[in-house]
Amino acid sequence: MSKIQTSFQRLHAEGRKALIPFITAGDPDPAATVPLMHALVEGGADVIELGVPFSDPMADGPTIQRASERALAKGMTLRKVLDAVREFRRTNSDTPVVLMGYANPIEAMGVQAFTDAAQMAGVDGVLVVDYPPQECMEFARTLKSAGLDPIFLLAPTSSEQRFAEVAAAGSGYIYYVSLKGVTGSANIDLDEVAARIPKIRAAVGMPVGVGFGIRDAESARRIGELADGVVIGSRIIEEIERSVPDQAVARVRDFIKGIREALDQIGETAR
């Protein structure tokens, strides 16, 4: 069983929801990446999604696009992202790390070379936005053979056929995009999320984390009441943008603590 799967099982047994924050590796500076990862854990993160910066991030809104641009301007590469994970692992062997990005950097490195390097660095899962499940079964098998979880997106428009394809290719958890649009969008339809998540769970047999549009503790709590986990990214990047360099780590930690407290209120209310 993977580290991601173990984490979700533990959280389920505890009656708690997974907090899955996203940051872009190399933003605002490569030297800040590992301290920010530790700050996320200190704030209560259960899984870290670490963005691999890419020049043409089709699914990302302007906030994360800016983060990628800053990281690329500072020389961040896929290999340097893996170096950051390796450094993080020197003092944290427990918190699952998921790389989230696009196919081009992986294919440039080579799928097997990437998989080997990711495993050695301590990566636990990989989410490639532009790898549809029906076209990357071999990639998914390669990851699984190395003990890594291939994680896939589902959206409000996803069909039952896509559910079946994701169930066959994926493992770890499902990232459910809560609305049509790009990251950082607003106006989540909670009724739609409430209707879709039980169907997704039944079809794929994996926990469901919901992202896109979660902006604060209240929206995180409302989504957490429906899902197994909450993914939050653009709002964290905004905290980094608003901070002077020596305050970004503390500001992100404090923001995540507020989200963690809101999610933990769900379990307390249920008890």
Secondary structure, 3 states (H helix, E strand, C coil): CCHHHHHHHHHHHHCCCEEEEEEECCCCCHHHHHHHHHHHHHHCCCCEEEECCCCCCCCCCHHHHHHHHHHHHCCCCHHHHHHHHHHHHCCCCCCCEEEEECHHHHHHHCHHHHHHHHHHHCCCEEEECCCCHHHCHHHHHHHHHCCCEEEEEECCCCCHHHHHHHHHHCCCCEEEECCCCCCCCCCCCHHHHHHHHHHHHHHHCCCEEEECCCCCHHHHHHHHCCCCEEEECHHHHHHHHHCCHHHHHHHHHHHHHHHHHHHHHHHHHHC
